[in-house]
Amino acid sequence: MPKLSDRVNTFTDSVIRRMTRISDEYGAINLSQGFPDFDPPKEILDALAKVAYEGPHQYSITFGAENFREALAEKQGKVIGRKIDPETEIVVTCGGTEAMMSAMMTICNPGDKVMVFSPFYENYGADAILSGAEPIYIPLVPPTYEFDINLVEEGFKAGAKAIIVCNPSNPCGKVFTREELTQIGELAVKYDGFVVTDEVYEHMVYAPNEHVCMASLPGMYEHTITCNSLSKTYSITGWRLGYLIGPEEVIEGAKKVHDFLTVGAAAPLQEAAVVGLKFPQSYYDDLLALYTKKREHFLKGLDEIGLKHNVPQGTYFVMIDIQEFLDLPQFAGYTDLEFCEWMIKNIGVAAVPGSSFFREDVNNLIRLHFAREEETIDEALLRLKKLKELL
């Protein structure tokens, strides 16, 4: 057989999705891959049922159905604080994953440098490699996940063309402050770079924290490519509907990349999801209240068990410190990945090893999520109590 490309040996398959497969094999409660176990809003489901018989069922315009882009422009224009042109400033993609890949391939030449905060959503490293870019990692230091802005400037001085900012951050739940984003933005302008943002969890930011859209900051729209998705906001992760918003010149390039990557997102799903994009503010208020309650319930349960964890400012992810277990004789030499596999088989709860998110040598953290019905969370907490029995 001819030799495969060198690039496929420079990254692994997704550890997150691997944990789901192992979880399914052993019938564990899956708190690894971040998707809810409850239904999308009824209005969206009703719209989908109608679309099933009325269509559309053929290709939409490659960069997104017109009514979908118009609804997006209206919704996100309020967040960004400017009028978004649905014809020239939006590309609808097959999920946020393709949005990020399209953005990277649009702005990066082989050998370009791109800064990535660590810990990072595991796709970013692979995206950089697939687009031919070289990642520069900027540490977000546990447990508070703060960073040194001087390292960002050093990255730009070293020739970085862009920085990826996931806000709120998967996996650690950090919400970047207005001051932090302003500092990053000022450096991007100073060194004529891009800020590529992933804002998938924009509606899951817990008080007193606030979500600030990078593109809304003064002078930043022309330097920002906003990647986002409907997956988490409307509990439709399997629909794979994402999008890019940015200045016309960038989006013109992204349209071409997107066209030859996937042609277009699913037409009937775009049609059904338009209903969600037109929801009133009360929907997003209720969504935040729902996840605030879930966060409080889950963190309280972890505290009662005695598991050490961070307090996420946003998202539905929690980082658990497992060092006390790794110090036990029966786990001598275990990696966090091996511990997560042991947990699935022996505790019945699936988590993601933190090492899949960190560039640094971090082996003592695992990620759990709480996008589950309360009874599922309670059962997971009951099973997690078995961990403390080991001590």
N, C-alpha and C positions, 0 to 999 in steps of 0.2 A: 504494500500500500504506500502511496506517496506520503511524504511528511506533511503533517498539518502545520498551520500557521504558528509562528512563535508566540503570538499574542494569547492564544488559548491556554498556554501554560503559565501565564503571568497572573492569573486569578483563579479562584475556585468557583464552584457553583454557590448559589446563595445559601448561607448557613441558616438564615431565617426560614426559607422554604424547606430546607432539609429537616429542620426541627418539626415542621408541620407533618412531613411524611412519616417521621419516626413516631410522632404523637398519634397519628392515625393508626399506625401499625399496632400500637400497644393500647389503644383506647384511652389515652390520657386526656386530661382537660388542657386544651391548647391555649396557653397564655403566651405563646411565642409570636406567631405571625399576627400582626395587628389588624384584625377585622372583627366586627361585631357579630354577635349571635342572635341579633334581633332584626326585625324587618325594616325596610326603608319606609318612609312616610307613605301613608295610604294614597295620598293624592298622586304620587309618582307611580305607584303600582297600578292605580286606576287608569292613568294615562298610558302606561305600557300595555295594558289589556286592550285599550282602544286602538293603539297603534298596531297591535298584532293583526287586526283585521283591516285597518284602513291604510296602513303604511305610514311613511315610505319604507320600502324594502330594498331599494337599489342604492347605488352610490350617491352620497351627497357631494357637494362641492368638496374638493380634496381638503381644503383648509378649514372646513366646518360648515354645517348647515347655516343658512343666513339667519334664521330666527334664533338659533342657539347662540351665535356670535353676538347678535343684537342684545339678547338677554344678558349674556356675559358682560358685554360692554357697559350696560346699564348698572348691573350689580357691582362690578369691580371698579367702575369709574368713581363710585361713591367712596370706595376704600382708598383709592389712589388720589382722589381729589382733583380729577381732571376729566375731560371728555375723552373717551377712548373710541377711536374709529374702528368699527367692527370689520371693515374691509381691509384695512392696512396695518392694524396693530394687534391682531389676534390670530393665532393658529390653534385649532382644536386638534388634540393628539390622542393616541391610544394610551390613556393614563398619564399620570405624572411622570412615570418612568420614561416614557418616550419623549415627554416634554423636556426633561433634563438632557436626554441623549441628543435630541434635536438642537437644543441650545448649545451644547458643547461642540457638536460637529459644525455648527454654524460659525462659531467664533474662533475655534482652535485650528491652528496648523500643526502638523507633526513637529514635536519638539517644544511647542509652547508650554509654559508653566502655568499651573492653575492651583491656587491655594484652597485647601479643604480643612475645615475645623475637625479636630479629632477629640472625642468620638464622632463618627459620621455614619449616616445611613449607608449601608455597605455598597449600594449601587454606585456611589460617587467615584470610588476608586476604579471600578471597572469601566465606568463611563469615560474617565480620563484616559485610561489605557486604550479603549476602543476608538477614541477620537484622536489618538496619537499624542496626547498631552502628558506632561510630567507633573504629578501632584506634589505640592509642597504642603506639609501638614502643620497646622497651627494648633497647639494643645489647648483644649478646654479642660482645666484641671479639676478633678473631683475633690471634694464632694459638691462644691458650689459651682463648678464649671465656668469659672472666670478665665479670661485670656489676657495676654499681654499685647496691647495694640502696637507696641514697637516691633513685634514679630511680623505683624501684618505689613508694616511699612518696609521691613527688611525683605519680605516676599515680593512686594512691588518693585523695590530697588533691584532685586535679583532678576527682574524681567517677567514677573507673573502678569499674565494678561487678564486674569479674572480671579475672583474669589467666590466660592460657593457658600451661601449662608442659608442654613435650614432654620427657619424661625416660625413657630417654636421648634426646638431641636429634637429630632429623633436620632439617638435613643434616650437622651438624658433629660428631656423635658425643659431645657433652658429656654427662657424667653429673653431675647436680646432687648436691652433697654434702648430708649430713644437716643441716649447719649452714646451708647456703644455703636449703634447703627450710623449715627451722624459721623463718628470718628472714622468708621470704615468707609463711609461714603465720601468723606473729604479726601481720604487717601486715594480712592478710586478716581476721583476727579483730578487730583494732583498728578497722578501718574498715568492718566488717560487709560484706565482699565475698566472692566465690566464687573458688576456684582450680579451673580446669578443666584436668585433666591428660590427656595423651596418653601412655600407657604401653605402646605396641605392642611396643617392643623390650626389655621388662622382663627377658627371659631372655638377653639378649645384652649383658651388662655384664662387662668384662674386669678381672681382678685387677690391682691391689688395690682397684679401685673396687667399690662396692656399690650395688645398687638399693634405694632407700628409697621406699616408696609414701606419697605425701602424705597420703592418708586415714588412714594408720596413726599419724601424729603426734598427740600429745596435743591434744585439743580441735578437731581438724581434720576429723573425719568430717562434721560438720554444715555445713562450709564447702567441701567438696570434691565435685566431680563427676568420677568416674574414667571416662575413655574408653579402650577397649581393643579388641583384635581377635585373632582366632585366626590371621590371615593369615600372619604371620611365624613365630610359634612352631611351627606345624605345617606350614609350607610349602604353604598352601592359599590364596594370595592371590586366586585366582579364585572362591572359594566365597562371598566377601563375608559373613562372619559376624563381627559386632562386638557391642559391648554397652556400656551405661552402668551404673555402680553409684553410688548416692548415697542421701542421706536421703529418707525416704518422701515428703515434700511435693514435693521436686524431681522424683522419679521419677514421681509421679502426673501432674505436668504433662508430663513427657517422654513418657509413654505416649500422651497425646493427640496430641502433635506427631508422634511416630513413626507412629501409626496412619494419620494423613492424609498423611504423606509417602510411605510405602511399604507400608502394611498390615502386612507382616511379612516376616521373613527366610525363606529357602527351607526348608520343613519337612523334606524328605529329607536335606538337608545338615546340619541341626541334629542329626537322629537319628544320622547317621554320626559326627559330630564329638564326640558325647558320649564315645565311646571315648577320644579324645585327652585330654579334660578329666579323665579318671580315670587317666591315666598316673602311674606312681610318680615320685618325685623323680629317680631315675636317668635318666629320659628327658631332663629339663632339664639335668642335669649333662653328659650326653653331647652335647646340643645346644650348650651353651656350649663344650665341648672342641672340637667340630667347627669352630665359628666362630672360636675362638681360634687354631686351627691355620691356618684360611684367612686370618685377619688377618695373622698372622706371615709367611705365605708371600707374600701380596700386598705387604705393606710392605717386605719384604726385596727383592722384585723391583723395586719402585719405587726403593729406595735404590741398587740395583745400576745401574739406568738413570741415576740422578742427578736424578730428578724430586722437587721439593720438595713436602712434604705434611705434614699434621698427623697425630697418632697418636690415632685415635678411642678414647675410653674405653668406648664402647658402640656399638650398632647395627652395620651392615655397610657404612657409608659412609666415604669418605675424601675430604678436600678437597685438591686439587692446585693449587699456585700456578703460573700460566702467564705471569706477567709477563715473564719472560725471552724468551718467544716473541713476546709482543705487542710487545716492543721491536724486533723484527726488521723490516727495511724491507718485506718482503713482506706483513707483517700490519699495516702502518701504518693506523690508523683502524679496525681491527677491534674489534668488541665481543666479549665472551666468547661470546655466542650465535653470532655468525658464525664464531668460532674452533671451536666445537663442531660446527657444520655442516661446516666444512672438515675436521675430524678424521674425521667419519663417512665422508666421500667419499674422503679421501686416506690416512688411517691405518687406517681400518676398525674403529674403536672409538668407541662412543657414550658421551658424558658429558652432564651437565646443567650449563648455565651458572650460576655462583653468583649472578649478578644476579637470578635468579628467586626467590632465597631472602632476599635482603637488601633492607631498606628504604633503607639507606645506599648511597652511590655506590661499590659494590664491583664491579669489572669484571675482576679478576685471578685469580679462583678458579673451578674447575670441580669437580663432584662425580662420583666413580666409586664403584661398589660391588663387593663381592667375594663375593656370594651365588651362586657359580658352582662347577662341578666344577673340580678342579685343572687338568685339561688345557685347559679353557676359559680359566682365569686365565693359564696359561702362554702360550697363544696370544695373548691380549690383551697381555701384557707384551712378547712378541716384537714385536708390531706397534707398541707404544708406544716401543720403542727408536728407531723412525724419527724420532720427535720430536727426539731429541738430535742426530741427524745434521744437523738444520737449523742447529744452532749451530756 
